């Protein structure tokens, strides 16, 4: 599977898209006393992968196909709303749009010739930008990738974001955490490929996965109320 350099540049952790400032729920889990060891981080990431990760991967893959197929703005608006409906926590929805906004800004800088098309397609989506999986899917398509790549990138981020945050929050051995993430590679691919295999048209968006993780949603709202925090989410 070939991934274009343009896509690597946009999704690199050093890119100015803001993903490094989000912990994917890890900070709230650590503060609440649920996470202490590398094994705890593994269980957290695995649980996130098989629930919200499947949803995020399916929406990223669908958004990639939507861009390639030229879906109408109304279909993008519906896709955006469907993802929001699968995200009960207001804090998580806000974080998703912030992440989407950061990647959207990066798209405007790296593919300026597509700005008009992006604005046209997303005119009906809520501001400041569509939810992150939608922007990720479009970015994958604009960079020459396909739906399978979009799904895998989304699923990978579901694990690497919290894992990276855990290193900063707990002072864990980064090599041990990286090894743990690498050990999840097969599961990440399986979840992503399964999610990307759910192919829908604009009239069938309700058929997209709707797995949920209530504890993560509750932790997100707890995190939003914390007076002192290192991460935005």
C-alpha positions, 0 to 999 in steps of 0.5 A: 500500500503506497502512501503519498509523501504529501499525505505523510507531510500533512499527518506528521505529528510535527505538522501545525494541525494541533493534534499534539495538544489533544490527548484523546481522553488520556489526561482525564483517565490519568487524572481519575486514576485509571491509567498508571502503567504501559499495560493500562495504556494498552488497554485504554487504546485497545478499548478506544480502537474497538469502539470509537475507533471503528466509527472514526475509521468508517467516517474517514473512509467514507469522506475519502470516497465522498470527495473522490465521488464529488458528493453534494454539499448537502451530503457532506452536511448529513455526514457531518451530522451523522458523526455528531450524532454518534458523539454524545459528549459536547466536549468530544464534539468540540475537540473533533471540530477543533482537530478538523479546523487545524487540519483544514487550515493545513489543507488550505496552506498545502493545497491552496488550489482546492480551497474553493472546492473545500469551502463549497463542499463544506458550506453546510457543515457546522463551524469552525470546520467539519468533524476531524474524520471528514477532513482527514478523509478529504485530505487523504483523497486530495493527497492521492490516497484511498478509503482504505488508507484513510481508515487506517490513518484514522484508526492509528491516530485513535491509538497514537494520540493517547499513547503519546499523551501518556508518555508526557503525563506519566513519564513512561518509557517512550520506547515501551509505549511505542513497542506497545503501540506497534504490538497493536498494529494488526488489530489497528489494521483489522478494525480499520479495514473492516470499517472502511469496508462499510460502503454507503451512499448519501442516502444510507449514512445511517448504516455506518458503524455506531459503536460507543464508549460511554466512559470515554464520553463521560471522561471528556466532559470531566476533562472539560471542567478541569481547572488545570490541564495540559491538553485541550481534550 
